[in-house]
Amino acid sequence: HQEFQQYSQAAEAFRNMDPSTVQELHLNQLKELLGQANRAHLRATWVHEQMVSEAERIGFKIQREKF
């Protein structure tokens, strides 16, 4: 959950930047933001998969989304 919060804050900060500020960002900072986004995405995908598996195990029919 902390990772999601950090990602949300990073994304919000990024959205609020002036375009000229964005251009001045160092590549490493962009890589870090992308890394945070990627980790949050992988975690969300894993959690979703666990939830779907458990729901199917107890008998729910789940329409699987294609990502």
Long-range contacts (C-beta under 8 A, 24 or more apart in sequence): 3-36, 3-39, 3-40, 3-43, 4-40, 4-43, 4-44, 6-36, 7-36, 7-37, 7-39, 7-40, 10-36, 10-37, 11-37
